């Protein structure tokens, strides 16, 4: 099972919205994955335990885990394409 980490400024509001959208998109495709949330500042300590990190804010630190901006999941602009990118990213293995 894949593990996805969704991070935002405080690890609560916007990451919750994005995590819900990711979970729903994965369910529709019958893809099982754990989707957890954290603060942006927690990414360096947690990223290695995940297959993908999705952020709702700007994040420029280098990490070993693939990183995708989840901003379209908040704005709605390009949302379907971004969800497909997330799905494709975790299915590549």
N, C-alpha and C positions, 0 to 999 in steps of 0.2 A: 504494500500500500504506500502511496506517495504521501509526502508531508509538505504542506504549503504554509508559509508564515506570512501573515498580512500585518504590515506595520504602518502606524500613523504617529503623529506627534505625541499623543497621550496614551495610545494603545486602547482607545475606547470608541469614540464616536465614529469617525470615518472608517476606521479599520473594521468596525462591526458591519457597516453598510456594505463594504467591499467583500468581506468574508461571506456574508449572506448571499450576495450575487454569485460568487464563485461556487459556493456549495450547491446552489440551485442549478447552475449551469452544468456542474459535474453530475448531479443526480439525473438530469435530463439525458445525459449521455451514458448513464449507468457506469460512471467512473467512481471508484471508491478512493477517497483521500481524506486525510486529516487536515483541517484548516484551522490554524490557531492564530492568535493575535498578540501583538506586543507594541511597545514604544519604538520609535526609530532609533533611540539611543541604545536599545537592547539588541539590535541586529548583530553587532560583532560577536556577542557572547552566544547567540542562539543559531545563527545562520548555518553553521556546519551540521546541525541536526536536521536540516530541511533540504528538500529537493528543489525548492523554488521559494524566492522571497518576492512578495508583491508590496510595493510601497504606495502610500497615498500622498506622500510629500517628497520633496527633493532629497535624494540620498546619493552622495558622491564618494563615500568611503569604499575602498576595494574589499570585496569578500569573495570567497571561493564558490559560493552558491549562485546560480543564475538569478538575475534580478530583473524584474519587470515593473514599470510604472503602472499603477492602477488608477491613475487620474481619470481616464475615460469612463471608468466605472462609477465615478462620482458625478461627472458632468453629463454623462449620457451620450456624448459625442464620440463615436467610434467604439461604443460599448460592445457590440457584438463581435467586432474584429478583435478587440482586446481579450474578450473571453475565449475566443478561438485560439489566440496566441498562447494564453495560459494553458488551455487544454493540450495544444500541440506540444508545448514545452514539457509537460509532465508525461506525455505519451512517447517521447522520443527514445527512451531507454529500451 
